Amino acid sequence: MMEAAKYLREKQVRSVGVVDGAGKLAGVVSQSDISDKVAAENKCPAWMKVSEIMSRELLTVSPEMTFEESLLTMEKNGVYHLLILDAQSRYRGMLSVSDLLKVLAADHKGRADLLESYMFPPR
């Protein structure tokens, strides 16, 4: 469990997928899992396993899911992360609402830059 907490801190992420020995997604551990299930209950993190605190009810999606579908899935389910599994059910990563916001912001900036170039062409 300590390794997971260190990983979250070092990578500056709020949650991470947990895979079993066969590489299959087994759960997710998050900062809130650590604070709610370890710190708030005054348990010793050095002796705990990730499997004791990780969330096992997982919302998974495929890599083919569109931006809009991803956003709607997050909103509908009240989650901030989607776990991505490929066609062979291998864990491929996690998509966060922050990831979607970055794409949206970049898209809006690109459109604004394009509009500006039309309105104020270089001379």
Secondary structure, 3 states (H helix, E strand, C coil): CHHHHHHHHHHCCCEEEEECCCCCEEEEEEHHHHHHHHHCCCCCHHHCCHHHHCECCCCEECCCCCHHHHHHHHHHHCCCEEEEECCCCCEEEEEEHHHHHHHHHHHHHHHHHHHHHHHCCCC
